[in-house]
């Protein structure tokens, strides 16, 4: 199974990883994992005056802050994964990546950094579920 794991580095990402570890019988290392994080875009006017390489380096560094603990987790579990970062609005980017990549499953936490914006599910999660054609496993 081809699984997309949406990570943002929040406590809910850690809970999602713990869930994957606890359910090795059906989410274990025999699947093809891609870990995705979405970095918010620098405002266009600011990006226009900055060096392109500097902006790209910033995006890569922000993504690596999220990826570092996830890489450690996957290594400890013996699970191989591909790590990918994209820039843009999180919900749209996650949903489009899941659909375009023809993933069988999208795994994500119910909330991210903006926990107060949604009571039952975060606003990003709600938008992903509404716009994604791939089955979504939400971890609370």
C-alpha positions as CSV (number, residue, x, y, z in Angstrom):
1,X,0.0,0.0,0.0
2,X,1.2,3.5,-0.8
3,X,0.8,5.7,2.2
4,X,1.2,9.5,2.5
5,X,1.9,10.8,6.0
6,X,1.2,14.5,6.5
7,X,3.4,15.9,9.3
8,X,3.7,19.4,10.7
9,X,5.8,18.8,13.8
10,X,3.0,19.3,16.3
11,X,2.1,17.1,19.2
12,X,-0.5,15.5,17.0
13,X,2.2,14.4,14.5
14,X,3.9,12.6,17.5
15,X,0.6,11.0,18.4
16,X,0.1,9.9,14.8
17,X,3.6,8.3,14.7
18,X,2.9,6.5,18.0
19,X,-0.3,5.2,16.4
20,X,1.6,3.9,13.4
21,X,4.1,2.2,15.7
22,X,1.3,0.7,17.9
23,X,-0.5,-0.8,14.8
24,X,2.5,-2.5,13.1
25,X,0.3,-5.4,12.1
26,X,-1.4,-3.2,9.4
27,X,0.7,-0.1,9.1
28,X,4.2,-1.6,9.4
29,X,7.3,-1.4,7.3
30,X,5.9,-3.4,4.4
31,X,4.2,-0.4,2.9
32,X,5.6,2.5,0.8
33,X,5.6,5.6,3.0
34,X,6.0,9.2,1.9
35,X,6.2,11.8,4.6
36,X,5.0,15.3,3.5
37,X,5.3,18.6,5.2
38,X,4.0,21.8,3.8
39,X,5.9,25.0,4.5
40,X,3.9,28.3,4.3
41,X,5.0,30.5,1.5
42,X,6.9,33.6,2.1
43,X,4.7,36.6,1.0
44,X,5.4,37.3,-2.7
45,X,6.6,40.9,-2.1
46,X,9.2,39.7,0.4
47,X,10.2,36.7,-1.7
48,X,10.7,39.1,-4.7
49,X,13.5,41.0,-3.0
50,X,15.2,37.9,-1.6
51,X,17.7,35.7,-3.3
52,X,16.0,32.7,-4.8
53,X,18.5,30.3,-3.3
54,X,18.1,31.9,0.1
55,X,14.3,31.4,-0.1
56,X,14.7,27.8,-1.2
57,X,17.2,27.2,1.6
58,X,14.7,28.6,4.1
59,X,12.0,26.3,2.9
60,X,14.3,23.3,3.2
61,X,15.4,24.2,6.7
62,X,11.8,24.6,7.9
63,X,10.9,21.3,6.4
64,X,13.9,19.6,8.0
65,X,12.8,20.9,11.5
66,X,9.7,18.7,11.0
67,X,11.4,15.8,9.3
68,X,14.3,15.3,11.8
69,X,12.2,13.6,14.6
70,X,10.1,11.8,12.0
71,X,13.2,10.4,10.4
72,X,14.4,9.2,13.8
73,X,11.1,7.6,14.5
74,X,11.0,5.8,11.1
75,X,14.6,4.6,11.5
76,X,13.9,3.2,15.0
77,X,10.8,1.4,13.6
78,X,12.8,0.0,10.7
79,X,10.4,1.7,8.2
80,X,11.8,3.2,5.0
81,X,10.2,6.4,3.9
82,X,10.6,9.1,1.3
83,X,10.5,12.7,2.6
84,X,9.1,15.5,0.6
85,X,8.3,19.1,1.3
86,X,6.1,21.5,-0.6
87,X,5.4,25.2,-0.3
88,X,1.9,26.6,-0.2
89,X,-1.4,26.4,1.7
90,X,-1.3,23.2,3.8
91,X,-4.8,21.8,3.1
92,X,-4.8,22.3,-0.6
93,X,-1.3,21.0,-1.0
94,X,-1.8,17.9,1.1
95,X,-5.0,17.0,-0.8
96,X,-3.5,17.6,-4.2
97,X,-0.4,15.7,-3.4
98,X,-2.4,12.7,-2.2
99,X,-4.5,12.7,-5.3
100,X,-1.7,13.3,-7.8
101,X,0.5,10.7,-6.2
102,X,-2.2,8.1,-6.4
103,X,-1.8,7.2,-2.7
104,X,-3.9,4.5,-1.2
105,X,-4.1,6.2,2.1
106,X,-3.4,9.5,3.7
107,X,-2.6,9.5,7.5
108,X,-2.7,12.7,9.5
109,X,-3.4,14.1,12.9
110,X,-6.7,15.7,13.6
111,X,-5.1,19.0,14.6
112,X,-1.8,20.8,13.9
113,X,-0.3,23.9,15.3
114,X,-3.6,25.9,15.1
115,X,-5.6,23.8,17.5
116,X,-8.0,26.6,18.5
117,X,-9.3,27.1,14.9
118,X,-11.4,24.0,15.0
119,X,-13.2,22.4,17.8
120,X,-13.6,18.8,16.6
121,X,-11.0,18.8,13.8
122,X,-8.5,21.4,12.8
123,X,-9.4,23.6,9.9
124,X,-6.6,22.1,7.7
125,X,-7.9,18.6,8.5
126,X,-11.4,19.6,7.6
127,X,-10.4,21.0,4.3
128,X,-8.2,18.0,3.4
129,X,-11.1,15.6,4.1
130,X,-13.4,17.7,2.0
131,X,-11.1,18.0,-1.0
132,X,-9.1,14.8,-1.0
133,X,-10.2,11.8,-3.1
134,X,-7.9,9.5,-1.2
135,X,-9.1,7.7,2.0
136,X,-7.9,9.6,5.1
137,X,-7.0,8.0,8.4
138,X,-7.3,10.7,11.1
139,X,-5.4,10.2,14.4
140,X,-6.8,12.1,17.3
